[in-house]
Amino acid sequence: MSLASQSIKSLREQLAARTISPSEIVEDLHSTVERLNPQIGAFLSLDIAAAKTEAEQSDVTKALGGIPVAIKDNINVTGQPCTCASKILAENYIAPYDATAIKRLRDGGAVPFGRLNMDEFAMGSSTENSALGVTRNPWDLERIPGGSSGGSAAAVASGMALAALGSDTGGSIRQPAALCGCVGIKPTYGRVSRFGLVAFASSLDQIGTFTRTVEDGALVLNQICGHDTNDSTSLGVSVPDFSAGLKSGVKGMRIGLPKEYFIDGTHPAVTAAVDAAVKHYQSLGAEIVEISLPHTDAGVATYYILAPAEASANLARFDGVRYGHRTPQAADVLDHYMSSRSEGFGPEVKRRILLGTYVLSSGYYDAYYLKAQKARTLIRQDFERAFAEVDVILSPTAPSPAHKLGSMRDNPIQMYLEDIFTIAANLAGLPAMSLPCGFAEENGKKLPVGMQLIARPLDEGTMLRAAYAYESTTDWHLQRPPLFA
Ligand code: GLN
């Protein structure tokens, strides 16, 4: 079995026994990237010399010593590009510092390994909004990998990476994890420092992990969590050892099924897989409770007011003066700003900036932005009430399996509905994850289906315990796309 195809847990044991070396892992991953990336397009760049040097110097006695971790292209790593898959940053921006999550990975001995494709500035659900190329789903190369962290999901699912970091503002870790058949974890808002993550919507953004197993996810997540004085929203609370509690099972655990998340219009294969998972949990001794999250129907509208509003402010810094693309000739200073931004941003980013500016403008602020803030509070309160009754909430991650590349590109509203099950956790700041729970079949091709688990604030431990109980008694997570070796 190639090293690249193994779990982090197993590689750590071999590294500790010195039967393999960190450079061998890097070389193995590199040859997998050379073989598969031309077809899949997950990596935008890979500085293999830097990765090798770091691997040789890494301390294998540390928690992630010698383990390469691939990085979404909106998280700064010193000396590497950080394009956000946008023309505005692709020309000449090189990160001058490490994001805190990267610094923590390095402190744990991990090796940053390559830059992963995404929707431009993390706006999208298919990675088709990247200005720098197409990423394909490893299970069916005609289909999207999901988004916005599509490169992260495709790299991990295809064996080009053991683990990857992504960011999740409205589902961008969980939805691509579901569509590519891997484990994607979005921690509680404030668990992981956002310092060095290029901001999309600051009150919603969180960095999180992609892995092929829950155990590996717990390992990587542990490494990146913790308070950071560089991010005033990062929480000054201790971080439990997520791996320690994984195996305690779900006997007596109360699992809530929100009736608003089991709706018509969900793909039948998704409904069937999630229903079977619920039965499986019952057989493991969990108690299933029907719950209601009555403001669910306001979620998508609330998110698509608040996220663009914050984005319009955050993206003001890309003005052709300080960062990235600068128009070659401008008549005056106003023309300089307008032309640099018009040339540098893609259509979805422009749409969000326009939407965001509109909902914040005088006369519309109360009707849209303020109202959305109130709806956000109601959505958070729905969860507070639900978590008085249950320990975790279970739902589908996405309403359907991966669709064909190009098939939704001209329909932004339908694309926004992809997020229907994932955005509430961001609006409420809750930890949430996706894990494999079955397959749909289309034209003889297997397409992964994921289920979502949501937990109380800072209760990643219970969420991961529920996920592990399922994973360790099923084999969905062991299935690999045909090109995996
Ligand atoms: N798909 C959502 C959007 O387009 C979420 C993106 C994200 O989580 N970064 O905004």
Boltz pocket constraint, residues with backbone or C-beta under 6 A from the ligand:
constraints:
  - pocket:
      binder: B
      contacts: [[A, 121], [A, 122], [A, 123], [A, 124], [A, 125], [A, 147], [A, 148], [A, 167], [A, 168], [A, 169], [A, 170], [A, 171], [A, 172], [A, 173], [A, 200], [A, 307], [A, 415], [A, 419]]
      max_distance: 6.0
